[in-house]
Every structure is written in C-alpha cells, then in structure tokens.
Amino acid sequence: MKICHACKKNLEVGQSIGRRDECLFCGADLHCCLNCRFYDRAAPKQCREPLAELVKEKAKANFCDYFVFKEAGAAGNEKSEAEQARAALNNLFKK
C-alpha cells in the first residue's frame, strides 16, 4: 500500500511513478524524497542511497534515478528505524 506524504491517503498507483505524477487527492508531487523508501532524516543528505545526489527540496518532484515508492505498513503507520529502535530500548529497560 502506498500513502501520499502530504495528505496521508491511500494511493492506487502502479509500479513506476513518473516525475510529473501527482496525488489525486491533494496534488502533491509523488516522485519526491518524502515518498521514497531511501528517505531518512538521520542519514547524510537525508538519503540511505549513498550514490544519490543531494536534493534540497524533499517535498518537490525530482529526477533521482534511485527513487522507489515506500510501502506503508498494514495500518498505514510505518515507523522509522530510529523510532523502532527507541521503542525496543524502552521496552528492554521498562520496570
């Protein structure tokens, strides 16, 4: 299931997303860093793909060849790796 980064609504899109594709609900760009599985705020250039070039406007359409639309979890509330690690540590050290 794919979810728009801006309006958080479910999207019915195919395998490939074009640079000019927009969300049917809010008009946000779909081929952008905020919708990419490699996007990570904690990573250098905020991207886990080491060969990707720096993209300054993460919410705008770009020409990145490494773009892969991220899949949302079953409930639509996908947590980042950092959030998952933090939750695991909190559970470990609970009284």
C-alpha positions in Angstrom: 0.0 0.0 0.0 1.3 3.4 -0.9 0.4 6.6 1.0 0.9 10.2 0.0 3.4 12.0 2.2 1.2 15.2 2.3 -2.4 14.1 2.8 -1.7 10.5 4.2 -4.4 9.0 1.9 -4.0 5.6 0.3 -2.9 5.7 -3.4 -3.7 3.3 -6.1 -0.6 3.6 -8.3 1.4 1.2 -10.4 5.0 0.1 -10.1 6.6 3.1 -11.7 5.9 6.7 -10.7 6.7 9.4 -13.2 8.4 12.7 -12.2 5.2 14.6 -13.0 2.8 12.3 -11.2 0.7 14.0 -8.5 -1.6 12.8 -5.7 -5.2 12.6 -6.9 -6.4 13.9 -3.6 -4.1 16.9 -2.7 -2.0 17.4 -5.8 1.3 16.8 -4.1 4.3 15.5 -6.1 4.6 11.8 -5.8 8.2 11.3 -7.2 9.8 13.1 -4.2 12.2 12.2 -1.4 9.4 12.2 1.2 7.7 9.3 -0.6 10.9 7.3 -1.2 12.0 4.3 0.7 15.5 5.6 0.9 14.5 8.8 2.7 15.9 9.0 6.2 16.2 12.3 8.1 19.2 10.9 10.1 21.2 9.8 7.1 23.7 12.0 5.2 21.9 14.1 2.6 18.7 12.6 4.3 19.1 9.6 2.0 20.2 6.0 2.6 21.2 5.6 -1.0 24.9 6.5 -1.0 25.2 7.3 -4.7 22.2 9.6 -4.8 22.8 13.3 -5.4 21.7 15.9 -2.9 18.1 17.1 -3.3 17.4 20.3 -1.4 13.6 20.4 -1.7 12.5 17.0 -0.3 8.7 17.5 -1.0 9.1 18.5 -4.6 9.4 16.3 -7.7 13.0 15.4 -8.7 15.0 13.4 -11.2 16.5 10.9 -8.8 17.1 7.5 -10.5 17.1 5.7 -7.2 13.5 6.6 -6.3 11.4 3.6 -5.0 8.0 4.4 -3.6 7.9 3.3 0.0 5.4 0.8 1.1 3.3 1.6 4.2 2.7 -0.8 7.0 -0.7 -2.6 7.2 -2.1 0.0 9.5 -0.6 2.9 7.5 1.6 4.0 10.4 5.0 3.0 9.3 7.7 3.8 11.9 11.2 4.8 11.0 14.1 2.5 12.0 15.1 5.0 14.7 11.6 5.0 16.2 11.6 1.2 16.2 15.0 1.0 17.9 13.9 3.6 20.5 10.7 1.6 21.3 12.8 -1.6 21.6 15.1 0.0 24.1 12.3 1.5 26.1 10.7 -2.0 26.3 14.0 -3.5 27.3 14.6 -1.1 30.2 11.0 -1.0 31.5 10.4 -1.9 35.1 
